[in-house]
Amino acid sequence: MSSSTLVSLVMSVYNAENSIDNSILSLLNQTYENIEILIMNDGSTDKTSDKLTEYEKKHSSIRIFENTKNIGLTKSLNILIHAANGEYIARQDADDISYPSRIAKQVTVINKNNLNFCSSRAIKNNKNSHIPGLSFYLPTKLLLRYKNPFIHGTLMIRRKDLLSIGLYDEDYYYSQDYKLISDLIYMGYRYKVIREPLYVLNMENNISTNNRDKQAFYADKIKKINRSRFK
């Protein structure tokens, strides 16, 4: 599927030599043709840098950025968004996989419904179960009081809306997606969560599971804010 609307896929990578190939290939194999792929190597110490260099040499759609030291996901994503040329920004994590039709379907949904952003459900890695599960059918504002019901890696949003809201809040080293989504919905931005899974989500040995306590600290701050916002 070709389109005049450029989509910028942004990914930050840290020591992902074992998963980065499948993740990048899932983006290169998208049915939607008009994409650029911006990847931040966030101070990796394994062979991630070598792999990224090879992909950049072979594919004109890939642009690699380098942090000399690890600065975290929030700041890395903001750097990539500033450098992006696309009308839409789409997320991807280095240990996850996007289905080939993901970008095409999300662009269609946003355009058809005049939305600001959308996300989708996912399949848990190595399991035949959807995430979110039953909570998908509950009111979003209710869920936001207790957790983030959105899968960050499936986010697609208009770049102008990200800029208008101030990008990711750099006061949140973790749970930056929970903060962003909460702010967008509180401010009335239009959205949709696609029922169909368009993404394979790794839930083992990732940034959230490896930093559970720190993740919970920032998430608890957002929950407190949301319980006042979404009564």
N, C-alpha and C positions, 0 to 999 in steps of 0.2 A: 504493500500500500504506500503510495507516494502522496505527499502533501506539501503545500507551501509553508506550513507551520513547522518551524524548527523546534525540536525538543532537545534540551540539554540534559543528559543523564549525568548525575554527580555522585561520585563514590570516593570515600576516604578509606585508605588501606593502611593497616599496620600489621606487619608480620603475617601475611596471608598467603604465603607461597603454596600452601597445600590446597587452597580453595579458589584462588584468584582466576585460574584458567577457566573453570566452569562458569564462574560468575561473568567474566568478560565475554565469553563465547555466547552466553545467553543474550547478551545485549547486541552483539554483532549479528546474531541470527534473528533479530526482530523483523517482522513483516513490514513494519513502518520504516520507511527508508530515510526520511529527512531527520537524522539525529546526529548529535555530536556527543562524545563520551569524554567527560572530564574526570580525571582520577588524581587524587592527592596521595602521594606516598608520604605518610605521616611519620617519618623517621624510622622506617623499618630497618631491622638489623639482620634479617634473613635474606633469602634470594628474591624477595618480592621486587626489588628495584630492577634487577636484571630482566625479570619477566616483563615488567611494564615497559622497559626500554625496547624490547623486541616487538611488543604489540604496537607501540607508537611508530616504529619503523615500517611495519607492514600495513598499517591501517590509517589512512588520512583522517578518519573520523575521530581518532583517539588523540587526546592532548593530556600529557602527563605533567604534573606539578610536584615539586619536592619541598618538604619541610626539613630543615637541617636537624631538627629535633622534634620529638613527639609533642604536639600541642593540643591534641584531642579532637574529637569529632566536630564539636560545635564551631570552633574557629576555622577548622579546615573546610567545612561545608560553606561557611560564609565567604571564604576566599574564592572557592569555586563558583559560587553563585555570582559574585561580582565579575568573574572572568567569562561567564557564560554568554552566549549570543542568542540563545533560544527564547522564544516567547513563553514556552513552558519549561519548568524545571521538574525533572523526575528523579527520584531517589533510587539507589540500589546499594545494598551492603555486599561486602567482598566475600562473604560466605553464604550468600543466597543466590537464587536463580530466578530469573523472570521467564515466564512462558513466552513463546514467540509472538503471540498476538497481544501481549500486555499493553504495549505503548499505543498501538492502533486502537484498541478498545477504549483506553482511557481518554485519548484525544477525542474520539467520537462522542463519548459520554459528556465530556466537558463542553464541547461545542454544541451538541444537540440541546443541552439543558441550560446553557449559558451559566456555567458554574465557575467558581473561583478555584476550587480544587477537588480532587477525588482520590480515593484509595480503593483497595480491594481486600477481599479475604485471601488467605493463603493456605497451602498445605504444609503441615509440619514435616520437616525432613525425616525420611524413613518411616513415616506413619501415614496411614490413610485417614486422616482426620483434619477437619477444617479449623482454622483459627481466624477470627473469633468463632466460637461455637454457638451455643444457645444465646449468649449475650448479644449476638448480632441483631437479635430481634427486639432488644430492649431500647428505650429512649437514650439517645446519645448523651444528653445533658445529665441524665441520672447517672450513667456510667462514669462520666468524667469526674464526678465527685469522689469516686473510689479507685479508678484506674484509668489508664490510657487504652481505649478500645480500638485504636488505629494502629496499623502495622507500618512503621516508619518507612521501611524499604519499598512500600507500594505507593508512596505519596507522589502525586503529580499536581503541580500548582502553577498558576500563572506567575511569571517572574515579577511582573509589576506589583502583584499583591504581596509577594515576599518582601520586596523593597519597601512597600508602603507601610508594612508592619514592623520594619526594622530588622528583617532577617531573623536568624536564630538568636535567642537571648544568650549572650556570652557569659552571663552570670550563672548559667546552668551548664556545668561541665558534663553532667549526665542528665537524662530525661529531657533533653532539649526539644525532642519531638512532642512530648506531652505538653510542655509549656507552649510551643508554637500552635499546636492544634487547639488547645484550650483558649488561647488568645483569639485565634481566627473565628472560632465558633461564638465566643462571647461578643465579638464585634460584628457578628451578623454575616460573615462571609458564607456564600452558598457552596454546598458540597454534596457529595454522594459517596457512599461506600458500595462498591460493586459486589453483588452477592457471589458472583462466580470467582473462584480462586484463580488468580493470575500470577502467582508467586510461590516459590518453595522456600520456606523459612527454616533456617538452622536455629535450633534452640539449645544446642550443646556447645560448651566451651566458646561462648561468644562474649561480647563486651558487657552484656547485661548479666549473664550468669557468673562471669569472672569478677564482676565488681558489684555484687548484689547489695552490699551494705551501702555503698556510695550512691548507687542507683536509687535505693529506697529513701535515702536522705533527701535527695532532690525531688523525688516523686511526692514525698510527704508534704513538702512545701507547696507544691502545686495543688494537692488535694485540699489543703487548708484554704487556699485561695478559691478553689472551685466550689467548695461547700458554702461559701458566701455568695458567689456569683450565681450558681445554678440551684436555687432553692425550689 
